[in-house]
């Protein structure tokens, strides 16, 4: 992570008149569902420089999400920080790495107040599924995934407990209820 470059890029976007700045960050440690202190410190800096939403990657499994406070033109705002979406599609060989997701962020512009802010952020879980030998790799929404599919997943050779309950439990352990759809 190059702080000087990130700061310059965010400020250049703001100077060019961007109304909303989303920062995509490659950070943290692989295969860790916990957020480390350096990620939180960096998120605070990105927000201070002008980031309106932060979406991270690199861990290969979902990490927590939170709202962080921000000041924009004297107004208190909340910035969604998604530390990692996990894998969207992969052929990795451990159960937690099969869970990923997509963020749905609603950005609202108030023309009378001349403000733009996030009014909702929701996470949709996804599952990478493959057959034995890492064949036929595909992605399902977690809501559409079934126990029958999970029972045939190729990852069961290294994660025998892999099931729909396993995935839902992982998701609930990492993503707080306020960010989950439905």
VODOTI-95796 format. One record per residue: z, y, x of N, C-alpha, C, CB in turn; residue number from 0. Coordinates in steps of 0.2 Angstrom, whole numbers, plus 5000, padded with zeros to 4 digits. Glycine has a CB too. Example, Ala and Ser with C-alpha at 12.3 -4.5 7.8 and 13.67 -1.06 7.14 Angstrom:
BEGIN
SITE    n.w    n.v    n.u   ca.w   ca.v   ca.u    c.w    c.v    c.u   cb.w   cb.v   cb.u   num
SITE   5039   4972   5066   5039   4978   5062   5039   4984   5066   5045   4978   5057     0
SITE   5035   4989   5064   5036   4995   5068   5039   5000   5064   5029   4997   5070     1
END
This chain:
BEGIN
SITE    n.w    n.v    n.u   ca.w   ca.v   ca.u    c.w    c.v    c.u   cb.w   cb.v   cb.u   num
SITE   5000   4994   5004   5000   5000   5000   5000   5006   5004   5006   5000   4995     0
SITE   4995   5010   5003   4995   5016   5007   4997   5022   5003   4987   5017   5010     1
SITE   5003   5025   5004   5005   5030   5000   5001   5036   5000   5012   5031   5002     2
SITE   4999   5038   5006   4995   5045   5006   4989   5044   5002   4994   5046   5014     3
SITE   4985   5039   5003   4979   5038   5000   4980   5038   4992   4976   5031   5002     4
SITE   4985   5034   4990   4987   5034   4983   4988   5041   4980   4993   5029   4981     5
SITE   4993   5044   4983   4995   5051   4981   4988   5055   4981   5000   5054   4986     6
SITE   4984   5055   4986   4978   5059   4986   4973   5057   4980   4974   5059   4993     7
SITE   4973   5051   4979   4968   5049   4973   4971   5051   4967   4967   5041   4974     8
SITE   4977   5050   4965   4980   5052   4959   4979   5060   4958   4988   5050   4959     9
SITE   4981   5063   4963   4981   5071   4963   4973   5073   4962   4984   5074   4969    10
SITE   4969   5070   4965   4962   5071   4964   4959   5070   4957   4957   5067   4969    11
SITE   4962   5065   4954   4960   5064   4947   4963   5069   4942   4963   5057   4945    12
SITE   4969   5071   4944   4972   5076   4940   4969   5083   4941   4980   5077   4942    13
SITE   4967   5085   4947   4963   5091   4949   4957   5091   4945   4963   5092   4956    14
SITE   4954   5085   4944   4947   5085   4941   4947   5085   4934   4943   5078   4943    15
SITE   4953   5085   4931   4954   5086   4924   4956   5080   4920   4948   5089   4921    16
SITE   4957   5074   4923   4959   5068   4920   4965   5069   4915   4961   5063   4925    17
SITE   4964   5067   4909   4969   5068   4904   4974   5062   4904   4966   5068   4897    18
SITE   4972   5056   4907   4976   5050   4908   4975   5046   4914   4976   5046   4901    19
SITE   4979   5044   4918   4978   5041   4924   4981   5034   4924   4980   5045   4930    20
SITE   4977   5029   4925   4980   5022   4925   4979   5020   4933   4976   5017   4920    21
SITE   4985   5018   4935   4985   5015   4942   4985   5008   4942   4990   5019   4947    22
SITE   4981   5005   4946   4981   4997   4947   4983   4996   4954   4974   4994   4946    23
SITE   4989   4992   4954   4992   4991   4961   4992   4983   4962   4999   4994   4960    24
SITE   4991   4982   4969   4991   4975   4971   4998   4975   4976   4985   4973   4976    25
SITE   5003   4972   4973   5009   4973   4977   5014   4967   4975   5013   4979   4974    26
SITE   5020   4967   4978   5025   4962   4977   5023   4955   4981   5025   4960   4970    27
SITE   5027   4950   4980   5026   4944   4983   5023   4939   4979   5033   4941   4986    28
SITE   5019   4935   4982   5015   4929   4978   5021   4924   4975   5010   4926   4982    29
SITE   5019   4922   4969   5023   4917   4966   5030   4919   4964   5023   4911   4970    30
SITE   5031   4925   4964   5038   4928   4962   5038   4931   4955   5041   4933   4967    31
SITE   5042   4929   4950   5042   4932   4944   5047   4938   4944   5044   4927   4938    32
SITE   5051   4939   4949   5055   4945   4949   5052   4951   4953   5062   4943   4953    33
SITE   5054   4956   4951   5052   4963   4954   5056   4964   4959   5052   4969   4948    34
SITE   5053   4966   4965   5058   4968   4971   5059   4976   4971   5055   4966   4977    35
SITE   5064   4978   4975   5065   4985   4975   5060   4990   4977   5071   4986   4979    36
SITE   5055   4987   4982   5050   4991   4984   5045   4993   4979   5046   4988   4990    37
SITE   5044   4988   4974   5039   4989   4969   5042   4995   4964   5038   4983   4964    38
SITE   5048   4994   4963   5051   5000   4958   5051   5007   4962   5059   4998   4957    39
SITE   5052   5007   4968   5052   5013   4972   5045   5016   4972   5055   5012   4979    40
SITE   5040   5012   4973   5033   5014   4973   5031   5016   4966   5029   5008   4976    41
SITE   5033   5013   4961   5031   5015   4954   5034   5022   4953   5034   5010   4949    42
SITE   5040   5023   4955   5043   5030   4954   5039   5035   4957   5050   5030   4956    43
SITE   5037   5034   4963   5032   5038   4967   5026   5039   4963   5031   5036   4974    44
SITE   5022   5034   4961   5016   5034   4958   5017   5039   4951   5013   5027   4956    45
SITE   5022   5038   4948   5023   5042   4942   5025   5049   4944   5029   5039   4938    46
SITE   5028   5050   4949   5030   5057   4951   5023   5061   4953   5034   5057   4957    47
SITE   5018   5057   4956   5012   5060   4958   5007   5061   4952   5009   5055   4963    48
SITE   5009   5058   4946   5005   5059   4940   5002   5052   4937   4999   5063   4942    49
SITE   5004   5046   4939   5002   5040   4935   5005   5040   4928   5004   5034   4939    50
SITE   5000   5039   4923   5003   5038   4916   5004   5031   4914   4998   5042   4912    51
SITE   5001   5026   4918   5002   5019   4916   5001   5016   4923   4997   5017   4911    52
SITE   5005   5010   4924   5004   5007   4930   5003   4999   4929   5010   5008   4935    53
SITE   4998   4996   4931   4997   4989   4930   4996   4986   4937   4991   4988   4926    54
SITE   5001   4981   4938   5001   4977   4944   4998   4970   4944   5008   4977   4947    55
SITE   4997   4968   4950   4994   4961   4951   4997   4959   4958   4986   4961   4951    56
SITE   4995   4953   4959   4996   4949   4966   5001   4943   4966   4999   4954   4971    57
SITE   5006   4943   4961   5011   4938   4961   5008   4931   4959   5017   4940   4957    58
SITE   5003   4931   4955   5000   4925   4952   5004   4922   4946   4999   4920   4957    59
SITE   5009   4926   4944   5013   4924   4938   5015   4931   4935   5019   4920   4940    60
SITE   5016   4931   4929   5019   4938   4926   5025   4940   4929   5019   4937   4918    61
SITE   5026   4946   4929   5032   4949   4931   5034   4954   4925   5032   4953   4938    62
SITE   5041   4956   4925   5043   4961   4920   5039   4967   4919   5050   4962   4921    63
SITE   5040   4970   4913   5037   4976   4912   5043   4981   4909   5032   4976   4906    64
SITE   5042   4987   4911   5047   4992   4908   5044   4999   4907   5053   4993   4914    65
SITE   5048   5003   4904   5046   5010   4903   5050   5014   4908   5047   5013   4895    66
SITE   5046   5018   4912   5050   5023   4916   5049   5030   4914   5047   5022   4924    67
SITE   5054   5034   4915   5053   5041   4912   5048   5045   4917   5060   5044   4912    68
SITE   5045   5050   4914   5041   5055   4918   5042   5062   4915   5034   5052   4918    69
SITE   5040   5067   4919   5040   5074   4916   5033   5076   4917   5045   5078   4920    70
SITE   5030   5078   4912   5023   5081   4912   5023   5088   4908   5018   5076   4909    71
SITE   5022   5093   4912   5022   5100   4909   5028   5101   4904   5016   5101   4904    72
SITE   5034   5100   4907   5040   5101   4904   5042   5096   4898   5040   5108   4901    73
SITE   5038   5091   4897   5039   5086   4892   5041   5080   4895   5033   5085   4887    74
SITE   5046   5076   4892   5048   5070   4894   5044   5065   4891   5056   5068   4891    75
SITE   5041   5060   4895   5037   5055   4893   5039   5048   4895   5029   5056   4895    76
SITE   5037   5043   4893   5038   5036   4896   5032   5033   4898   5042   5032   4890    77
SITE   5032   5030   4904   5026   5027   4907   5027   5020   4907   5025   5030   4914    78
SITE   5022   5016   4905   5023   5009   4905   5021   5006   4912   5018   5005   4900    79
SITE   5026   5002   4915   5025   4999   4921   5025   4992   4920   5030   5001   4927    80
SITE   5019   4989   4922   5018   4982   4921   5017   4979   4928   5011   4980   4917    81
SITE   5023   4976   4931   5023   4974   4938   5018   4969   4940   5030   4972   4940    82
SITE   5016   4964   4935   5011   4960   4936   5009   4956   4930   5013   4954   4942    83
SITE   5002   4956   4929   4999   4952   4923   4999   4945   4924   4993   4955   4921    84
SITE   5000   4943   4930   4999   4936   4932   4992   4934   4933   5002   4931   4927    85
SITE   4990   4928   4933   4983   4926   4934   4980   4926   4927   4982   4919   4937    86
SITE   4974   4929   4927   4970   4929   4921   4966   4922   4920   4965   4934   4920    87
SITE   4963   4920   4926   4960   4914   4927   4961   4911   4934   4952   4914   4925    88
SITE   4962   4905   4935   4963   4903   4942   4963   4895   4942   4970   4905   4945    89
SITE   4963   4892   4947   4963   4885   4948   4969   4883   4953   4956   4882   4951    90
SITE   4974   4887   4952   4980   4885   4956   4984   4879   4953   4985   4891   4956    91
SITE   4989   4877   4957   4991   4870   4955   4999   4870   4953   4991   4866   4961    92
SITE   5001   4875   4950   5008   4875   4948   5009   4878   4941   5013   4879   4953    93
SITE   5013   4876   4937   5014   4878   4930   5014   4886   4929   5019   4875   4927    94
SITE   5019   4889   4932   5020   4896   4931   5013   4900   4932   5025   4899   4935    95
SITE   5009   4898   4937   5003   4901   4938   4997   4900   4933   5000   4899   4945    96
SITE   4999   4896   4928   4994   4896   4923   4995   4901   4917   4995   4889   4919    97
SITE   5001   4904   4917   5002   4909   4912   5000   4916   4915   5010   4909   4911    98
SITE   4997   4920   4911   4995   4927   4913   4994   4931   4906   4988   4927   4916    99
SITE   4991   4936   4907   4991   4940   4901   4986   4946   4901   4997   4942   4899   100
SITE   4986   4950   4895   4982   4956   4895   4987   4961   4892   4976   4955   4890   101
SITE   4986   4967   4894   4990   4973   4891   4985   4976   4886   4992   4977   4896   102
SITE   4988   4978   4880   4985   4983   4875   4989   4989   4875   4985   4979   4868   103
SITE   4986   4994   4878   4990   5001   4878   4986   5006   4874   4990   5003   4886   104
SITE   4990   5008   4869   4988   5014   4865   4990   5020   4868   4991   5013   4858   105
SITE   4984   5024   4869   4985   5031   4872   4984   5036   4866   4981   5032   4878   106
SITE   4988   5041   4865   4987   5045   4859   4987   5052   4862   4993   5045   4854   107
SITE   4982   5056   4859   4981   5063   4861   4983   5067   4855   4973   5064   4863   108
SITE   4987   5072   4857   4989   5077   4851   4986   5083   4853   4997   5077   4851   109
SITE   4981   5085   4850   4977   5091   4851   4981   5097   4850   4970   5091   4847   110
SITE   4985   5097   4845   4989   5103   4844   4994   5105   4850   4993   5103   4837   111
SITE   4997   5100   4852   5002   5100   4858   4999   5100   4865   5008   5095   4857   112
SITE   4992   5098   4865   4989   5097   4871   4992   5092   4875   4987   5103   4875   113
SITE   4994   5086   4872   4998   5081   4876   4994   5074   4875   5005   5080   4874   114
SITE   4994   5070   4880   4991   5063   4880   4997   5059   4882   4985   5063   4884   115
SITE   4999   5053   4878   5004   5049   4881   5003   5042   4878   5011   5052   4878   116
SITE   5006   5037   4881   5006   5030   4878   5011   5030   4872   5008   5025   4884   117
SITE   5009   5027   4867   5013   5027   4861   5014   5019   4859   5010   5030   4855   118
SITE   5011   5015   4863   5012   5008   4862   5010   5004   4868   5009   5005   4855   119
SITE   5013   4999   4870   5011   4994   4875   5013   4987   4873   5014   4996   4882   120
SITE   5008   4983   4873   5009   4976   4870   5006   4971   4875   5007   4975   4863   121
SITE   5009   4965   4876   5007   4960   4881   5004   4954   4877   5012   4958   4886   122
SITE   4998   4952   4878   4996   4946   4875   4995   4940   4880   4989   4947   4872   123
SITE   4999   4935   4879   4999   4930   4884   4993   4926   4884   5005   4925   4883   124
SITE   4991   4923   4890   4985   4919   4891   4987   4913   4895   4979   4923   4894   125
SITE   4983   4908   4894   4984   4902   4898   4977   4900   4901   4987   4896   4893   126
SITE   4978   4898   4908   4972   4895   4911   4973   4888   4910   4972   4897   4919   127
SITE   4968   4885   4908   4968   4877   4907   4962   4874   4910   4967   4876   4899   128
SITE   4964   4869   4914   4959   4865   4917   4960   4857   4916   4958   4866   4924   129
SITE   4955   4853   4916   4956   4846   4916   4957   4843   4923   4949   4843   4913   130
SITE   4958   4837   4923   4960   4834   4930   4954   4836   4935   4960   4826   4929   131
SITE   4957   4836   4941   4952   4838   4947   4950   4845   4946   4946   4833   4946   132
SITE   4954   4849   4943   4952   4856   4942   4945   4858   4939   4952   4860   4949   133
SITE   4943   4853   4935   4937   4854   4931   4937   4857   4925   4933   4847   4930   134
SITE   4932   4860   4922   4931   4863   4916   4937   4869   4915   4932   4858   4910   135
SITE   4937   4873   4919   4942   4879   4919   4940   4884   4914   4943   4882   4926   136
SITE   4945   4885   4909   4944   4890   4904   4951   4894   4902   4941   4887   4898   137
SITE   4950   4899   4898   4956   4903   4897   4957   4903   4889   4955   4910   4899   138
SITE   4963   4903   4887   4965   4903   4880   4970   4908   4879   4968   4896   4877   139
SITE   4970   4912   4873   4976   4916   4871   4982   4911   4870   4975   4920   4865   140
SITE   4988   4913   4873   4993   4908   4872   4995   4907   4864   5000   4912   4875   141
SITE   4993   4911   4860   4994   4910   4853   4990   4905   4850   4993   4917   4849   142
SITE   4984   4904   4853   4979   4898   4851   4980   4892   4855   4972   4901   4852   143
SITE   4984   4892   4860   4985   4886   4864   4989   4881   4860   4988   4888   4871   144
SITE   4988   4874   4861   4992   4869   4858   4995   4864   4862   4987   4865   4853   145
SITE   5000   4860   4860   5003   4855   4864   4998   4850   4866   5009   4852   4859   146
SITE   4993   4848   4861   4988   4843   4863   4984   4845   4869   4984   4842   4857   147
SITE   4983   4852   4870   4979   4854   4876   4984   4854   4882   4977   4861   4875   148
SITE   4990   4856   4881   4995   4856   4886   4996   4849   4889   5001   4859   4884   149
SITE   4996   4844   4885   4997   4837   4887   4991   4834   4891   4998   4833   4881   150
SITE   4986   4838   4891   4980   4835   4895   4978   4840   4901   4974   4835   4890   151
SITE   4983   4845   4902   4981   4850   4907   4982   4847   4914   4986   4856   4907   152
SITE   4977   4848   4918   4977   4845   4925   4983   4847   4929   4971   4847   4929   153
SITE   4987   4853   4927   4993   4855   4931   4999   4850   4930   4994   4862   4929   154
SITE   4998   4846   4925   5004   4841   4924   5005   4837   4930   5003   4837   4918   155
SITE   5000   4836   4934   5001   4832   4940   5006   4835   4945   4994   4830   4944   156
SITE   5007   4841   4945   5012   4845   4949   5018   4848   4945   5009   4850   4953   157
SITE   5017   4849   4939   5022   4851   4934   5022   4847   4928   5020   4859   4932   158
SITE   5025   4841   4928   5026   4837   4923   5028   4839   4916   5029   4830   4925   159
SITE   5033   4845   4917   5036   4847   4911   5031   4853   4907   5042   4851   4913   160
SITE   5025   4853   4910   5021   4858   4907   5019   4857   4900   5014   4858   4911   161
SITE   5020   4862   4895   5019   4861   4888   5019   4868   4885   5025   4857   4885   162
SITE   5018   4868   4879   5018   4874   4875   5025   4878   4875   5015   4874   4868   163
SITE   5030   4874   4874   5037   4876   4875   5038   4879   4882   5042   4871   4873   164
SITE   5036   4875   4887   5037   4878   4894   5034   4885   4895   5033   4873   4899   165
SITE   5028   4886   4892   5024   4892   4893   5028   4898   4889   5017   4891   4891   166
SITE   5030   4896   4883   5033   4901   4879   5040   4903   4882   5034   4899   4872   167
SITE   5043   4898   4885   5050   4900   4888   5049   4904   4894   5053   4893   4890   168
SITE   5044   4902   4898   5042   4907   4904   5041   4914   4902   5036   4904   4908   169
SITE   5037   4914   4897   5035   4921   4894   5041   4925   4892   5030   4921   4889   170
SITE   5045   4922   4888   5051   4925   4886   5056   4927   4891   5055   4921   4880   171
SITE   5056   4923   4897   5061   4924   4902   5058   4930   4906   5061   4918   4907   172
SITE   5052   4932   4906   5049   4937   4910   5048   4944   4907   5043   4935   4914   173
SITE   5045   4943   4901   5042   4949   4897   5047   4950   4891   5035   4948   4894   174
SITE   5050   4956   4891   5055   4958   4886   5052   4959   4879   5058   4965   4888   175
SITE   5055   4957   4874   5053   4957   4867   5049   4963   4865   5059   4956   4863   176
SITE   5051   4969   4868   5048   4975   4865   5041   4975   4868   5052   4981   4868   177
SITE   5039   4972   4873   5032   4972   4875   5028   4966   4872   5031   4971   4882   178
SITE   5031   4961   4869   5027   4955   4866   5024   4957   4859   5032   4949   4865   179
SITE   5018   4955   4858   5014   4955   4852   5018   4951   4847   5007   4954   4852   180
SITE   5017   4953   4841   5020   4949   4835   5027   4948   4835   5016   4943   4835   181
END
